[in-house]
Amino acid sequence: MPLDCEIPEEAWADKEVNLNHLRTFGCISHVHVELDRRSKDAKSKRCIFIGYGTNEYGYRLWEPEN
């Protein structure tokens, strides 16, 4: 059976696959800082995306300032 430009998972499972959680390696990301850990103005930290975590939709991020 030809794939007809489909993703193999879509052809095999006969359902649409959601790829919205995928990110570009090395892109700039902002991580939310919890209320009890933030300074006066910093509600997020600037990080760099370096991969995916072990959880289903987890990300691995690197904070270059530290």
C-alpha distances in whole Angstrom, upper triangle without the diagonal:
4,7,9,12,11,13,11,13,13,9,10,13,13,16,17,19,22,23,27,29,27,30,31,33,37,37,40,40,43,43,46,49,50,53,56,54,55,58,59,57,53,51,48,48,46,43,41,37,36,33,32,34,33,33,30,31,34,35,37,40,43,46,48,51,51
4,6,9,9,11,10,13,12,9,11,14,13,16,17,18,21,22,25,27,26,28,29,31,34,34,38,38,41,42,44,47,49,52,54,53,53,56,57,55,52,49,46,46,44,41,38,35,34,32,31,33,33,33,30,30,33,34,36,38,41,44,45,49,50
4,5,5,7,7,10,9,7,9,12,11,13,13,14,17,18,21,23,22,25,25,27,31,31,34,34,37,38,40,44,45,48,51,49,49,52,54,51,48,45,42,42,40,38,35,32,31,28,27,30,30,29,26,27,30,30,32,35,37,41,42,46,46
4,6,9,10,13,11,9,13,15,13,14,14,15,18,18,21,24,23,25,26,28,31,31,34,35,37,39,41,44,46,49,52,50,50,53,54,51,48,45,43,42,40,38,36,32,32,30,29,32,32,32,28,28,31,31,34,36,38,41,43,46,47
4,7,9,12,10,10,13,15,14,14,13,13,16,16,18,21,19,21,22,24,28,27,31,31,34,35,37,41,43,46,49,47,47,49,50,47,45,42,39,39,37,35,32,29,29,26,26,29,29,29,26,26,28,28,30,32,35,38,39,43,44
4,6,8,6,6,10,11,10,11,9,10,13,13,16,18,17,20,21,24,27,27,30,30,32,33,35,39,41,44,46,45,45,47,49,46,43,40,38,37,35,33,31,27,27,25,24,26,27,26,23,23,26,26,28,31,33,36,38,41,42
4,5,5,7,9,10,10,10,9,8,11,11,14,16,15,17,19,21,24,24,27,27,30,31,33,36,38,41,43,42,42,45,46,44,41,38,35,35,33,31,28,25,24,21,20,23,23,23,19,19,22,23,25,27,30,34,35,39,39
4,5,5,6,9,10,11,11,10,13,13,17,18,17,20,21,23,26,27,30,29,32,33,35,38,40,43,45,44,44,47,49,46,43,40,37,37,35,33,30,26,26,23,21,23,23,23,20,20,23,24,26,29,32,35,37,40,41
4,5,5,6,8,8,8,7,11,11,15,16,15,19,21,22,26,26,29,28,31,31,33,36,37,40,42,41,42,45,46,44,41,38,35,35,34,31,29,25,25,21,19,21,21,20,17,18,21,22,25,27,31,34,36,39,39
4,6,5,5,5,6,6,10,11,15,17,16,20,22,24,28,27,30,29,31,32,33,37,38,41,43,42,43,46,47,44,42,39,36,36,35,33,30,27,27,24,22,24,23,22,19,19,23,24,27,29,33,36,38,41,41
4,6,5,7,9,10,14,15,19,20,20,23,25,27,31,30,33,32,35,35,37,40,42,45,47,46,46,49,51,48,45,42,40,40,38,36,34,30,30,27,25,27,26,25,22,23,26,27,30,32,36,39,41,44,44
4,6,8,10,11,15,16,20,21,21,24,26,28,31,31,34,33,36,36,37,40,41,45,47,46,46,49,51,49,46,43,40,40,39,36,34,30,30,26,24,26,25,24,21,22,25,27,29,32,36,39,41,44,44
4,5,8,9,13,15,18,19,20,23,26,28,31,31,33,32,34,34,35,38,39,42,44,44,44,47,49,47,44,41,39,39,38,35,34,30,30,26,24,25,23,22,19,20,24,26,29,31,35,38,41,44,44
4,7,9,13,16,19,20,21,24,27,29,33,32,34,33,35,35,36,40,40,43,46,45,46,49,50,48,45,42,40,40,39,37,35,31,31,28,26,27,26,25,21,22,26,28,31,33,37,40,42,45,45
4,6,10,13,15,17,18,22,25,27,30,29,32,30,32,32,33,36,37,40,42,42,42,45,47,44,42,38,36,37,36,34,32,29,29,26,24,25,24,23,19,19,23,25,28,31,34,37,40,43,43
4,7,10,12,14,15,19,21,24,27,26,28,27,29,29,30,34,35,38,40,40,40,43,44,41,39,36,33,34,33,31,29,26,27,24,22,23,23,22,18,18,21,23,26,28,32,34,37,40,40
4,6,9,11,12,15,18,21,24,23,25,24,26,26,28,31,32,35,37,37,37,40,41,39,36,33,30,31,30,28,26,22,23,20,18,20,20,18,14,14,18,19,22,25,28,31,33,36,37
4,6,8,9,13,16,19,22,20,22,21,22,23,24,27,29,32,34,33,33,36,37,35,32,29,27,27,26,25,23,20,21,18,16,18,19,17,13,12,15,17,20,22,26,28,31,33,34
4,6,6,9,12,15,18,17,19,18,20,21,22,26,28,31,33,32,32,35,36,33,30,28,25,25,24,22,20,17,18,15,13,16,17,16,13,11,14,14,17,19,23,25,27,30,31
4,6,8,11,14,17,15,17,15,17,18,19,23,25,28,30,29,29,31,33,30,27,24,22,22,21,20,18,15,17,15,14,16,18,16,13,10,13,13,16,18,21,23,26,28,29
4,6,10,12,15,14,15,13,15,15,17,21,22,25,28,26,26,29,31,28,25,22,20,20,19,17,16,12,14,12,10,12,14,12,10,7,9,9,13,14,18,20,23,25,26
4,7,9,12,11,14,13,15,16,19,22,24,28,30,28,28,30,32,29,26,24,21,20,19,16,14,11,12,10,9,12,14,14,12,9,10,10,12,14,17,20,22,25,25
4,6,9,8,10,10,13,14,17,21,23,26,29,27,26,28,30,27,24,22,19,18,16,13,11,8,10,9,9,12,15,15,14,11,11,9,11,12,14,17,19,22,23
4,6,6,9,10,14,16,19,22,25,28,30,28,27,29,31,28,25,23,20,18,16,13,10,8,9,9,11,14,18,18,17,14,14,11,12,12,14,16,17,21,22
4,6,9,10,14,16,19,22,25,28,30,27,27,29,31,28,24,23,20,18,15,12,8,6,6,7,10,13,16,18,17,15,14,11,10,10,11,14,15,18,20
4,7,9,13,15,18,21,24,27,29,26,25,26,28,26,22,22,18,15,12,9,6,5,6,9,12,15,18,20,20,17,16,12,11,9,9,12,12,15,17
4,6,10,13,16,19,22,25,27,24,23,25,26,23,20,19,16,14,11,9,6,6,8,10,13,16,19,20,20,17,15,12,12,10,11,12,13,16,18
4,7,10,13,16,19,22,24,21,20,21,23,20,16,16,12,10,7,6,5,6,10,12,14,17,20,21,21,18,16,12,12,9,10,10,11,13,15
4,7,10,13,16,19,21,19,17,19,21,18,14,13,10,8,6,5,6,6,10,12,13,15,18,18,18,15,13,10,10,8,9,10,12,14,15
4,7,9,13,15,18,15,14,16,17,14,11,9,6,5,5,6,8,9,13,15,15,16,20,19,20,16,14,12,12,9,11,10,12,13,15
4,6,10,13,15,12,12,14,16,14,11,8,5,5,7,7,10,10,13,14,15,15,18,17,18,15,12,10,11,9,10,10,13,14,14
4,6,9,12,10,9,12,14,12,9,6,4,7,9,11,14,14,17,18,17,17,20,18,19,16,14,13,14,12,14,13,16,16,16
4,6,8,6,6,9,11,11,8,5,5,7,10,12,15,16,19,20,20,19,21,20,21,19,16,15,16,14,15,13,16,15,15
4,6,5,6,10,12,12,10,8,9,11,14,16,19,20,22,22,21,20,22,20,22,20,17,17,18,16,18,16,19,18,18
4,6,6,9,10,11,10,8,10,13,16,18,22,23,25,26,25,24,26,24,26,23,21,21,22,20,21,19,22,20,20
4,6,9,11,13,12,11,13,14,18,20,23,24,26,27,26,25,26,25,27,25,22,22,22,21,21,19,22,20,20
4,7,10,11,10,9,10,11,15,17,20,21,23,25,24,23,25,24,26,24,21,20,20,18,18,16,18,16,16
4,7,8,6,6,8,10,13,16,19,21,23,25,25,24,26,25,27,25,22,21,20,18,18,15,18,15,16
4,6,6,8,10,11,14,17,21,23,26,27,28,27,30,29,31,28,25,24,23,20,20,17,18,16,16
4,6,8,11,13,16,19,23,25,28,30,30,30,32,31,33,30,28,26,26,23,23,19,21,18,19
4,6,9,11,13,17,21,23,26,28,29,28,31,30,31,28,26,24,24,21,21,18,19,17,19
4,6,7,10,13,17,19,22,24,25,25,28,27,28,25,23,21,21,18,17,14,16,14,15
4,7,10,13,17,18,21,23,23,23,26,24,25,22,20,19,19,17,17,15,17,16,17
4,7,9,13,15,18,19,20,20,23,22,23,20,17,16,16,13,14,11,14,13,15
4,6,10,12,15,17,18,18,22,21,23,19,17,14,14,10,10,8,10,10,11
4,7,10,13,16,17,18,22,22,23,19,17,14,13,9,9,7,8,9,11
4,7,9,12,14,15,19,19,20,17,14,11,10,6,5,5,7,9,10
4,6,9,12,14,18,18,19,17,14,10,9,5,5,6,8,11,12
4,6,8,11,15,15,16,13,11,7,6,5,6,9,11,14,15
4,7,10,13,15,16,14,11,8,6,5,7,10,12,15,15
4,7,10,12,13,11,9,6,5,7,10,13,15,18,18
4,7,8,9,7,6,4,5,9,12,15,18,21,20
4,5,8,7,5,5,5,9,12,15,18,21,20
4,7,8,7,8,9,13,16,19,22,24,23
4,6,5,8,10,14,17,20,23,25,24
4,6,9,12,15,19,22,25,27,27
4,7,10,13,17,19,22,25,24
4,7,10,13,16,19,22,21
4,6,10,13,16,18,18
4,7,10,13,16,15
4,7,10,12,12
4,6,9,9
4,6,6
4,5
4
